[in-house]
């Protein structure tokens, strides 16, 4: 038994014996650390474990409090705090993952792509064609550096729902969200700096850090309410963190959604330690319940938050249209945009602007939100039926990705190799960590899980192969 598990067991026994009653405040991280002569990280992990098991709950700015004990939850466990910043590698693993795009005979269950076969995208195809016919040579010229005004106007209008009060001149169009994130991080860091990231974290973000010579400090992230602010504060106290990167609305790959109170607290921490926040809101519009979540940027009054997003997850990845709300960093980001790609593609920008203005975008969102929610429920049912006992499953309230945690010691890399023999690709959790954690986890895309029997059968086969691997332990 690990040390933090032993401490959690002791506290759990005291709760069950009535030493701590429902509503009582549990010992703080610092008190527990001093009493048990353990590190702050170990004490924090013990309390997180009790929270996962529903014995305690976190109250903002106050600490952990005892709640009525319930059975252990089936959602994935929160990871331990990484002790120090790490250089990111794993490019070979990511490159191998990306190469599956070029293999049409592979059914890729681990992809991060939206469904581009939905009929609500047919008007977009027509608008693309209409733009070629009506605008002709205009589409072959350079676009303006900030991007098409018509599209920036429409994005500003969409932002009202998320509380983001911006105007067209506050926006810069980019070639997808990956470029938006890359130039944002370049604008506020230099090689060798430390960046706080969620853990697990989208591998594309970590490869940005790798490319720019930055170190990643992984912050434990809860599968329901996002980045642990207690762990982040400890990290800010200990390390010279230069930026915080977060996906508060339906994190990839966990699917967590940060409550508004946590977003405000995160912003307060950034203000106190004078650190910028780079917010990735790429999945925000795919919330199953409306209104969609507010952005962190919507609480920002000083331009500290750099907001990045894209139409690649809501409409189609091949459009390569993203954007930045750069705040106080506008001049630096605009320069980096010029140095990198000079301008975005006019044709796709104008087609999307028309798609939004004519009401097609909202109709499309209503369709895919419903489809993805149904897909989530089907995928969870199949995983519960087919995967080994002890498997934990995330329960996202938006997006189209589910995180599956198999029992401790399971090797998802080996499972991936076995599935490739069946021409099925899964994504091992180890690529979502700079330290190689989450080797017992996988990411599954469920965009068409409710519609496609082939995908349903593939999920069941993954479970069957996982069970066979478990039996070979």
GIGI-V240531 format. One record per pair of residues at least 4 apart in sequence whose ideal C-beta (glycine too) atoms are under 7 Angstrom apart, sorted by sequence separation. I is the first residue (numbers start at 0). J is the second residue. D is the distance in whole Angstrom. If there is no record, write none. Layout:
i: <I | I>
j: <J | J>
d: <D | D>
//
This chain:
i: <0 | 2 | 3 | 4 | 5 | 6 | 7 | 8 | 9 | 10 | 11 | 12 | 19 | 26 | 27 | 28 | 29 | 30 | 31 | 37 | 39 | 40 | 41 | 42 | 43 | 44 | 45 | 46 | 47 | 48 | 58 | 81 | 89 | 90 | 91 | 92 | 93 | 94 | 120 | 121 | 122 | 123 | 124 | 125 | 126 | 127 | 128 | 129 | 130 | 134 | 142 | 146 | 147 | 148 | 149 | 150 | 151 | 152 | 153 | 154 | 165 | 174 | 176 | 177 | 178 | 179 | 180 | 181 | 182 | 184 | 188 | 196 | 200 | 202 | 203 | 204 | 205 | 206 | 207 | 221 | 227 | 228 | 229 | 230 | 231 | 232 | 233 | 234 | 246 | 250 | 257 | 259 | 260 | 261 | 262 | 263 | 264 | 265 | 266 | 267 | 268 | 293 | 295 | 299 | 310 | 314 | 325 | 328 | 329 | 330 | 331 | 332 | 333 | 334 | 335 | 336 | 337 | 344 | 345 | 346 | 347 | 348 | 349 | 350 | 351 | 352 | 353 | 358 | 359 | 360 | 361 | 362 | 363 | 364 | 365 | 366 | 367 | 368 | 369 | 370 | 371 | 372 | 373 | 374 | 375 | 376 | 377 | 378 | 379 | 380 | 381 | 382 | 386 | 405 | 410 | 411 | 412 | 413 | 414 | 415 | 426 | 432 | 447 | 451 | 452 | 453 | 454 | 455 | 456 | 457 | 458 | 459 | 460 | 461 | 462 | 463 | 464 | 465 | 466 | 467 | 0 | 13 | 14 | 26 | 32 | 37 | 49 | 50 | 115 | 142 | 146 | 158 | 165 | 173 | 200 | 208 | 220 | 226 | 235 | 246 | 249 | 250 | 257 | 269 | 286 | 299 | 311 | 343 | 354 | 355 | 395 | 418 | 419 | 432 | 13 | 19 | 32 | 49 | 50 | 57 | 58 | 99 | 145 | 173 | 188 | 220 | 221 | 234 | 269 | 286 | 354 | 395 | 405 | 418 | 429 | 431 | 448 | 32 | 35 | 50 | 131 | 158 | 208 | 220 | 249 | 269 | 284 | 311 | 325 | 418 | 447 | 448 | 26 | 55 | 56 | 99 | 130 | 196 | 218 | 219 | 248 | 283 | 296 | 310 | 382 | 393 | 429 | 46 | 55 | 218 | 283 | 295 | 323 | 392 | 393 | 428 | 429 | 29 | 32 | 55 | 56 | 155 | 184 | 205 | 247 | 266 | 296 | 310 | 311 | 382 | 415 | 428 | 448 | 28 | 31 | 54 | 55 | 155 | 219 | 265 | 283 | 309 | 392 | 414 | 427 | 428 | 54 | 155 | 218 | 294 | 309 | 415 | 428 | 53 | 218 | 308 | 379 | 390 | 391 | 428 | 28 | 31 | 54 | 194 | 280 | 307 | 308 | 390 | 427 | 428 | 10 | 28 | 53 | 152 | 155 | 247 | 390 | 412 | 426 | 443 | 53 | 151 | 154 | 218 | 278 | 307 | 411 | 425 | 426 | 46 | 200 | 278 | 306 | 389 | 411 | 412 | 28 | 216 | 278 | 305 | 306 | 387 | 425 | 52 | 53 | 148 | 151 | 194 | 196 | 198 | 226 | 276 | 387 | 198 | 305 | 375 | 25 | 51 | 151 | 190 | 191 | 192 | 193 | 194 | 195 | 196 | 197 | 198 | 199 | 305 | 382 | 150 | 190 | 194 | 196 | 198 | 216 | 225 | 304 | 184 | 188 | 190 | 193 | 195 | 197 | 303 | 305 | 320 | 378 | 180 | 216 | 302 | 303 | 6 | 51 | 145 | 146 | 147 | 188 | 225 | 302 | 319 | 374 | 51 | 145 | 146 | 177 | 181 | 185 | 243 | 278 | 280 | 375 | 412 | 145 | 180 | 184 | 276 | 278 | 280 | 281 | 285 | 320 | 411 | 275 | 276 | 277 | 278 | 279 | 280 | 281 | 285 | 296 | 319 | 320 | 371 | 410 | 411 | 6 | 197 | 266 | 278 | 284 | 318 | 411 | 25 | 47 | 220 | 225 | 265 | 275 | 277 | 282 | 409 | 411 | 6 | 222 | 224 | 225 | 226 | 243 | 245 | 247 | 251 | 262 | 281 | 320 | 408 | 223 | 225 | 242 | 248 | 266 | 407 | 220 | 222 | 224 | 228 | 235 | 241 | 242 | 243 | 244 | 245 | 246 | 249 | 262 | 266 | 270 | 318 | 406 | 221 | 224 | 240 | 248 | 259 | 269 | 405 | 423 | 2 | 10 | 27 | 44 | 220 | 242 | 248 | 263 | 404 | 405 | 6 | 195 | 225 | 228 | 232 | 249 | 256 | 262 | 404 | 425 | 43 | 224 | 228 | 231 | 235 | 314 | 403 | 423 | 3 | 7 | 11 | 24 | 25 | 248 | 402 | 403 | 423 | 2 | 6 | 10 | 25 | 40 | 195 | 421 | 14 | 24 | 25 | 40 | 204 | 228 | 402 | 403 | 3 | 7 | 23 | 310 | 3 | 7 | 22 | 23 | 40 | 400 | 401 | 11 | 22 | 418 | 4 | 21 | 248 | 400 | 401 | 3 | 20 | 21 | 193 | 195 | 399 | 19 | 21 | 193 | 194 | 399 | 418 | 193 | 194 | 399 | 417 | 193 | 194 | 195 | 196 | 197 | 247 | 192 | 197 | 194 | 201 | 414 | 14 | 201 | 313 | 414 | 15 | 188 | 197 | 199 | 14 | 187 | 188 | 199 | 414 | 187 | 413 | 184 | 409 | 405 | 409 | 406 | 408 | 378 | 378 | 375 | 378 | 374 | 377 | 374 | 377 | 374 | 385 | 374 | 381 | 385 | 371 | 374 | 373 | 382 | 386 | 381 | 385 | 377 | 381 | 385 | 387 | 370 | 386 | 387 | 284 | 378 | 382 | 287 | 387 | 285 | 287 | 285 | 187 | 184 | 183 | 180 | 180 | 176 | 176 | 288 | 84 | 93 | 287 | 286 | 287 | 286 | 285 | 93 | 285 | 285 | 282 | 90 | 282 | 81 | 87 | 87 | 90 | 78 | 87 | 88 | 87 | 161 | 183 | 183 | 180 | 86 | 87 | 179 | 85 | 84 | 85 | 160 | 161 | 179 | 84 | 160 | 162 | 163 | 176 | 84 | 161 | 162 | 176 | 161 | 163 | 176 | 163 | 175 | 81 | 162 | 176 | 81 | 161 | 175 | 80 | 254 | 79 | 111 | 183 | 253 | 256 | 78 | 187 | 254 | 256 | 77 | 179 | 186 | 77 | 163 | 178 | 179 | 77 | 175 | 179 | 254 | 174 | 176 | 186 | 175 | 186 | 249 | 254 | 75 | 174 | 254 | 74 | 172 | 173 | 249 | 252 | 254 | 74 | 173 | 183 | 186 | 248 | 249 | 251 | 253 | 77 | 80 | 172 | 173 | 182 | 185 | 252 | 171 | 170 | 171 | 182 | 84 | 170 | 171 | 182 | 169 | 182 | 165 | 163 | 171 | 178 | 171 | 178 | 173 | 171 | 174 | 154 | 174 | 173 | 172 | 222 | 47 | 172 | 252 | 222 | 43 | 43 | 144 | 252 | 123 | 144 | 144 | 39 | 120 | 146 | 144 | 147 | 150 | 157 | 113 | 143 | 153 | 113 | 115 | 141 | 142 | 149 | 28 | 59 | 141 | 142 | 147 | 150 | 113 | 146 | 147 | 150 | 153 | 113 | 142 | 149 | 153 | 60 | 112 | 59 | 147 | 138 | 138 | 131 | 134 | 217 | 130 | 217 | 217 | 215 | 127 | 130 | 130 | 127 | 126 | 123 | 126 | 126 | 202 | 205 | 199 | 202 | 201 | 123 | 200 | 122 | 199 | 199 | 198 | 123 | 122 | 199 | 119 | 120 | 119 | 119 | 117 | 117 | 114 | 113 | 114 | 113 | 111 | 76 | 108 | 109 | 75 | 106 | 108 | 109 | 74 | 105 | 106 | 107 | 108 | 109 | 73 | 74 | 75 | 104 | 106 | 73 | 74 | 105 | 74 | 99 | 75 | 76 | 75 | 96 | 109 | 112 | 114 | 109 | 111 | 113 | 114 | 96 | 109 | 110 | 108 | 109 | 108 | 93 | 92 | 89 | 87 | 106 | 85 | 85 | 108 | 108 | 106 | 81 | 108 | 78>
j: <4 | 6 | 7 | 8 | 9 | 10 | 11 | 12 | 13 | 14 | 15 | 16 | 23 | 30 | 31 | 32 | 33 | 34 | 35 | 41 | 43 | 44 | 45 | 46 | 47 | 48 | 49 | 50 | 51 | 52 | 62 | 85 | 93 | 94 | 95 | 96 | 97 | 98 | 124 | 125 | 126 | 127 | 128 | 129 | 130 | 131 | 132 | 133 | 134 | 138 | 146 | 150 | 151 | 152 | 153 | 154 | 155 | 156 | 157 | 158 | 169 | 178 | 180 | 181 | 182 | 183 | 184 | 185 | 186 | 188 | 192 | 200 | 204 | 206 | 207 | 208 | 209 | 210 | 211 | 225 | 231 | 232 | 233 | 234 | 235 | 236 | 237 | 238 | 250 | 254 | 261 | 263 | 264 | 265 | 266 | 267 | 268 | 269 | 270 | 271 | 272 | 297 | 299 | 303 | 314 | 318 | 329 | 332 | 333 | 334 | 335 | 336 | 337 | 338 | 339 | 340 | 341 | 348 | 349 | 350 | 351 | 352 | 353 | 354 | 355 | 356 | 357 | 362 | 363 | 364 | 365 | 366 | 367 | 368 | 369 | 370 | 371 | 372 | 373 | 374 | 375 | 376 | 377 | 378 | 379 | 380 | 381 | 382 | 383 | 384 | 385 | 386 | 390 | 409 | 414 | 415 | 416 | 417 | 418 | 419 | 430 | 436 | 451 | 455 | 456 | 457 | 458 | 459 | 460 | 461 | 462 | 463 | 464 | 465 | 466 | 467 | 468 | 469 | 470 | 471 | 5 | 18 | 19 | 31 | 37 | 42 | 54 | 55 | 120 | 147 | 151 | 163 | 170 | 178 | 205 | 213 | 225 | 231 | 240 | 251 | 254 | 255 | 262 | 274 | 291 | 304 | 316 | 348 | 359 | 360 | 400 | 423 | 424 | 437 | 19 | 25 | 38 | 55 | 56 | 63 | 64 | 105 | 151 | 179 | 194 | 226 | 227 | 240 | 275 | 292 | 360 | 401 | 411 | 424 | 435 | 437 | 454 | 39 | 42 | 57 | 138 | 165 | 215 | 227 | 256 | 276 | 291 | 318 | 332 | 425 | 454 | 455 | 34 | 63 | 64 | 107 | 138 | 204 | 226 | 227 | 256 | 291 | 304 | 318 | 390 | 401 | 437 | 55 | 64 | 227 | 292 | 304 | 332 | 401 | 402 | 437 | 438 | 39 | 42 | 65 | 66 | 165 | 194 | 215 | 257 | 276 | 306 | 320 | 321 | 392 | 425 | 438 | 458 | 39 | 42 | 65 | 66 | 166 | 230 | 276 | 294 | 320 | 403 | 425 | 438 | 439 | 66 | 167 | 230 | 306 | 321 | 427 | 440 | 66 | 231 | 321 | 392 | 403 | 404 | 441 | 42 | 45 | 68 | 208 | 294 | 321 | 322 | 404 | 441 | 442 | 25 | 43 | 68 | 167 | 170 | 262 | 405 | 427 | 441 | 458 | 69 | 167 | 170 | 234 | 294 | 323 | 427 | 441 | 442 | 63 | 217 | 295 | 323 | 406 | 428 | 429 | 46 | 234 | 296 | 323 | 324 | 405 | 443 | 71 | 72 | 167 | 170 | 213 | 215 | 217 | 245 | 295 | 406 | 218 | 325 | 395 | 46 | 72 | 172 | 211 | 212 | 213 | 214 | 215 | 216 | 217 | 218 | 219 | 220 | 326 | 403 | 172 | 212 | 216 | 218 | 220 | 238 | 247 | 326 | 207 | 211 | 213 | 216 | 218 | 220 | 326 | 328 | 343 | 401 | 204 | 240 | 326 | 327 | 31 | 76 | 170 | 171 | 172 | 213 | 250 | 327 | 344 | 399 | 77 | 171 | 172 | 203 | 207 | 211 | 269 | 304 | 306 | 401 | 438 | 172 | 207 | 211 | 303 | 305 | 307 | 308 | 312 | 347 | 438 | 303 | 304 | 305 | 306 | 307 | 308 | 309 | 313 | 324 | 347 | 348 | 399 | 438 | 439 | 35 | 226 | 295 | 307 | 313 | 347 | 440 | 55 | 77 | 250 | 255 | 295 | 305 | 307 | 312 | 439 | 441 | 37 | 253 | 255 | 256 | 257 | 274 | 276 | 278 | 282 | 293 | 312 | 351 | 439 | 255 | 257 | 274 | 280 | 298 | 439 | 253 | 255 | 257 | 261 | 268 | 274 | 275 | 276 | 277 | 278 | 279 | 282 | 295 | 299 | 303 | 351 | 439 | 255 | 258 | 274 | 282 | 293 | 303 | 439 | 457 | 37 | 45 | 62 | 79 | 255 | 277 | 283 | 298 | 439 | 440 | 42 | 231 | 261 | 264 | 268 | 285 | 292 | 298 | 440 | 461 | 80 | 261 | 265 | 268 | 272 | 351 | 440 | 460 | 41 | 45 | 49 | 62 | 63 | 286 | 440 | 441 | 461 | 41 | 45 | 49 | 64 | 79 | 234 | 460 | 54 | 64 | 65 | 80 | 244 | 268 | 442 | 443 | 44 | 48 | 64 | 351 | 45 | 49 | 64 | 65 | 82 | 442 | 443 | 54 | 65 | 461 | 48 | 65 | 292 | 444 | 445 | 48 | 65 | 66 | 238 | 240 | 444 | 65 | 67 | 239 | 240 | 445 | 464 | 240 | 241 | 446 | 464 | 241 | 242 | 243 | 244 | 245 | 295 | 241 | 246 | 244 | 251 | 464 | 65 | 252 | 364 | 465 | 68 | 241 | 250 | 252 | 68 | 241 | 242 | 253 | 468 | 242 | 468 | 242 | 468 | 465 | 469 | 469 | 472 | 443 | 445 | 445 | 448 | 445 | 448 | 446 | 449 | 447 | 458 | 448 | 455 | 459 | 446 | 449 | 449 | 458 | 462 | 458 | 462 | 455 | 459 | 463 | 465 | 449 | 465 | 466 | 364 | 458 | 462 | 368 | 469 | 368 | 372 | 371 | 275 | 277 | 277 | 277 | 279 | 279 | 281 | 396 | 193 | 202 | 396 | 396 | 397 | 397 | 397 | 206 | 398 | 399 | 397 | 206 | 398 | 198 | 205 | 206 | 209 | 198 | 208 | 209 | 209 | 283 | 305 | 307 | 307 | 214 | 215 | 307 | 214 | 214 | 215 | 290 | 291 | 309 | 215 | 291 | 293 | 294 | 307 | 216 | 293 | 294 | 308 | 294 | 296 | 309 | 297 | 309 | 216 | 297 | 311 | 217 | 297 | 311 | 219 | 393 | 219 | 251 | 323 | 393 | 396 | 219 | 328 | 395 | 397 | 219 | 321 | 328 | 220 | 306 | 321 | 322 | 221 | 319 | 323 | 398 | 319 | 321 | 331 | 321 | 332 | 395 | 400 | 222 | 321 | 401 | 222 | 320 | 321 | 397 | 400 | 402 | 223 | 322 | 332 | 335 | 397 | 398 | 400 | 402 | 227 | 230 | 322 | 323 | 332 | 335 | 402 | 322 | 322 | 323 | 335 | 238 | 324 | 325 | 336 | 324 | 339 | 324 | 324 | 332 | 339 | 333 | 340 | 336 | 336 | 340 | 322 | 343 | 343 | 343 | 393 | 219 | 348 | 431 | 402 | 229 | 230 | 333 | 442 | 314 | 336 | 337 | 233 | 315 | 343 | 342 | 345 | 348 | 355 | 312 | 342 | 352 | 313 | 315 | 341 | 342 | 349 | 229 | 260 | 342 | 343 | 348 | 351 | 315 | 348 | 349 | 352 | 355 | 316 | 345 | 352 | 356 | 264 | 316 | 264 | 352 | 345 | 346 | 346 | 349 | 432 | 346 | 433 | 434 | 433 | 346 | 349 | 350 | 350 | 350 | 350 | 353 | 354 | 430 | 433 | 428 | 431 | 431 | 354 | 431 | 354 | 431 | 432 | 432 | 359 | 359 | 437 | 362 | 363 | 363 | 366 | 366 | 367 | 367 | 367 | 370 | 399 | 400 | 391 | 423 | 424 | 391 | 422 | 424 | 425 | 391 | 422 | 423 | 424 | 425 | 426 | 391 | 392 | 393 | 422 | 424 | 392 | 393 | 424 | 394 | 424 | 402 | 404 | 404 | 426 | 441 | 444 | 446 | 442 | 444 | 446 | 447 | 430 | 443 | 444 | 443 | 444 | 444 | 430 | 430 | 430 | 433 | 453 | 433 | 434 | 457 | 458 | 457 | 434 | 461 | 436>
d: <5 | 7 | 6 | 6 | 7 | 7 | 6 | 6 | 7 | 6 | 6 | 6 | 5 | 4 | 7 | 6 | 6 | 6 | 6 | 4 | 6 | 6 | 7 | 7 | 6 | 6 | 7 | 6 | 6 | 6 | 7 | 7 | 6 | 6 | 6 | 7 | 6 | 6 | 7 | 7 | 6 | 6 | 7 | 6 | 6 | 7 | 7 | 6 | 5 | 5 | 6 | 6 | 7 | 6 | 7 | 6 | 6 | 7 | 6 | 6 | 4 | 5 | 6 | 6 | 6 | 6 | 6 | 6 | 6 | 6 | 4 | 5 | 6 | 6 | 7 | 7 | 6 | 6 | 7 | 6 | 6 | 6 | 7 | 6 | 6 | 7 | 6 | 6 | 4 | 6 | 5 | 6 | 6 | 6 | 7 | 6 | 7 | 7 | 6 | 6 | 6 | 5 | 7 | 6 | 4 | 6 | 4 | 5 | 6 | 7 | 7 | 6 | 7 | 6 | 6 | 7 | 6 | 7 | 6 | 6 | 6 | 6 | 7 | 6 | 6 | 6 | 6 | 6 | 6 | 6 | 7 | 7 | 6 | 6 | 7 | 6 | 6 | 6 | 7 | 6 | 6 | 7 | 6 | 6 | 6 | 6 | 6 | 6 | 6 | 6 | 6 | 5 | 4 | 4 | 7 | 6 | 7 | 7 | 6 | 7 | 7 | 4 | 4 | 7 | 6 | 6 | 7 | 7 | 6 | 7 | 7 | 6 | 6 | 6 | 6 | 7 | 7 | 6 | 6 | 7 | 5 | 4 | 5 | 5 | 6 | 6 | 4 | 5 | 6 | 6 | 6 | 4 | 7 | 4 | 6 | 4 | 6 | 6 | 6 | 6 | 5 | 5 | 5 | 5 | 4 | 4 | 4 | 6 | 5 | 4 | 7 | 4 | 7 | 5 | 5 | 6 | 7 | 5 | 7 | 6 | 6 | 5 | 7 | 4 | 7 | 5 | 6 | 6 | 7 | 6 | 5 | 7 | 7 | 7 | 5 | 6 | 5 | 5 | 7 | 6 | 7 | 5 | 5 | 7 | 6 | 5 | 6 | 7 | 4 | 5 | 6 | 6 | 7 | 4 | 6 | 5 | 7 | 6 | 5 | 5 | 6 | 6 | 4 | 6 | 7 | 6 | 6 | 7 | 6 | 6 | 6 | 5 | 6 | 7 | 4 | 3 | 5 | 7 | 4 | 6 | 5 | 5 | 7 | 6 | 4 | 7 | 4 | 5 | 7 | 6 | 5 | 6 | 7 | 6 | 4 | 7 | 6 | 5 | 5 | 7 | 7 | 7 | 6 | 7 | 7 | 7 | 7 | 5 | 5 | 6 | 3 | 5 | 3 | 7 | 5 | 6 | 6 | 6 | 4 | 6 | 5 | 7 | 5 | 6 | 5 | 7 | 6 | 7 | 6 | 7 | 7 | 5 | 6 | 5 | 7 | 6 | 5 | 5 | 6 | 7 | 4 | 4 | 6 | 6 | 6 | 5 | 4 | 5 | 4 | 5 | 7 | 5 | 7 | 4 | 6 | 6 | 7 | 6 | 6 | 6 | 4 | 6 | 7 | 5 | 6 | 6 | 4 | 5 | 5 | 4 | 6 | 6 | 6 | 6 | 6 | 6 | 7 | 6 | 7 | 6 | 6 | 5 | 5 | 6 | 5 | 6 | 6 | 6 | 7 | 6 | 6 | 6 | 3 | 7 | 7 | 6 | 6 | 6 | 6 | 6 | 7 | 7 | 5 | 5 | 4 | 7 | 6 | 7 | 6 | 6 | 6 | 3 | 7 | 7 | 6 | 7 | 6 | 7 | 6 | 6 | 4 | 7 | 7 | 6 | 5 | 2 | 6 | 5 | 6 | 6 | 6 | 6 | 7 | 6 | 7 | 6 | 6 | 6 | 7 | 7 | 5 | 7 | 5 | 6 | 6 | 5 | 5 | 5 | 5 | 4 | 5 | 6 | 6 | 7 | 6 | 5 | 6 | 6 | 6 | 5 | 6 | 7 | 5 | 5 | 6 | 5 | 5 | 7 | 4 | 6 | 6 | 7 | 6 | 4 | 5 | 7 | 5 | 6 | 7 | 7 | 6 | 7 | 7 | 7 | 7 | 5 | 6 | 7 | 6 | 4 | 6 | 6 | 5 | 6 | 6 | 5 | 6 | 6 | 6 | 7 | 5 | 5 | 5 | 6 | 4 | 4 | 5 | 6 | 7 | 7 | 7 | 6 | 6 | 6 | 6 | 6 | 6 | 5 | 5 | 6 | 7 | 6 | 5 | 6 | 6 | 4 | 5 | 6 | 7 | 7 | 6 | 6 | 5 | 6 | 7 | 6 | 6 | 5 | 6 | 6 | 6 | 6 | 6 | 5 | 7 | 6 | 7 | 5 | 4 | 6 | 6 | 4 | 7 | 6 | 5 | 7 | 6 | 4 | 6 | 7 | 7 | 6 | 6 | 6 | 5 | 6 | 4 | 6 | 7 | 6 | 6 | 4 | 4 | 7 | 6 | 4 | 5 | 6 | 5 | 7 | 6 | 5 | 6 | 7 | 6 | 7 | 5 | 5 | 6 | 6 | 6 | 6 | 6 | 5 | 5 | 6 | 5 | 5 | 6 | 7 | 6 | 6 | 5 | 6 | 5 | 5 | 6 | 5 | 5 | 5 | 6 | 6 | 4 | 7 | 6 | 4 | 6 | 6 | 7 | 7 | 6 | 7 | 5 | 6 | 6 | 6 | 7 | 6 | 6 | 6 | 5 | 6 | 6 | 7 | 6 | 7 | 7 | 7 | 6 | 4 | 5 | 4 | 4 | 5 | 6 | 5 | 6 | 7 | 4 | 6 | 5 | 6 | 5 | 4 | 7 | 4 | 5 | 3 | 7 | 6 | 6 | 6 | 7 | 6 | 5 | 6 | 6 | 6 | 6 | 5 | 6 | 5 | 7 | 5 | 6 | 5 | 7 | 6 | 7 | 5 | 6 | 5 | 5 | 5 | 7 | 6 | 4 | 5 | 6 | 5 | 7 | 6 | 6 | 4 | 7 | 5 | 7 | 7 | 5 | 5 | 7 | 4 | 6 | 5 | 6 | 5 | 6 | 5 | 4 | 6 | 4 | 6 | 6 | 6 | 7 | 6 | 6 | 4 | 5 | 6 | 4 | 6 | 6 | 6 | 5 | 6 | 4 | 5 | 5 | 6 | 3 | 6 | 4 | 6 | 5 | 6 | 5 | 7 | 6 | 6 | 6 | 6 | 5 | 6 | 3 | 7 | 5 | 5 | 5 | 7 | 7 | 6 | 7 | 5 | 5 | 5 | 6 | 5 | 4 | 4 | 5 | 5 | 6 | 6 | 5 | 7 | 7 | 5 | 7 | 4 | 4 | 5 | 6 | 7 | 6 | 6 | 6 | 7 | 4 | 6 | 5 | 7 | 5 | 5 | 6 | 6 | 5 | 5 | 6 | 5 | 5 | 4 | 6 | 6 | 6 | 6 | 6 | 6 | 6 | 7 | 6 | 7 | 6 | 7 | 7 | 6 | 5 | 6 | 5 | 6 | 5 | 5 | 7 | 6 | 6 | 7 | 6 | 6 | 6 | 4 | 7 | 7 | 6 | 6 | 7 | 5 | 6 | 6 | 4 | 7 | 5 | 7 | 5 | 7 | 5 | 7 | 4 | 6 | 7 | 5 | 5 | 6 | 4 | 6 | 7 | 6 | 6 | 4 | 4 | 7 | 5 | 4 | 6 | 7 | 5 | 6 | 7 | 5 | 5 | 7 | 7 | 6 | 6 | 6 | 7 | 4 | 7 | 5 | 5 | 5 | 4 | 6 | 5 | 6 | 5 | 6 | 6 | 6 | 7 | 5 | 6 | 7 | 4 | 6 | 6 | 7 | 5 | 5 | 6 | 7 | 4 | 5 | 6 | 6 | 7 | 7 | 7 | 6 | 7 | 7 | 6 | 6 | 5 | 6 | 6 | 5 | 6 | 5 | 5 | 4 | 5 | 3 | 5 | 7 | 6 | 6 | 7 | 6 | 6 | 5 | 6 | 5 | 6 | 7 | 4 | 6 | 7 | 7 | 4 | 5 | 7 | 6 | 6 | 7 | 7 | 5 | 5 | 7 | 6 | 6 | 5 | 6 | 5 | 7 | 4 | 6 | 6 | 7 | 6 | 6 | 7 | 6>
//
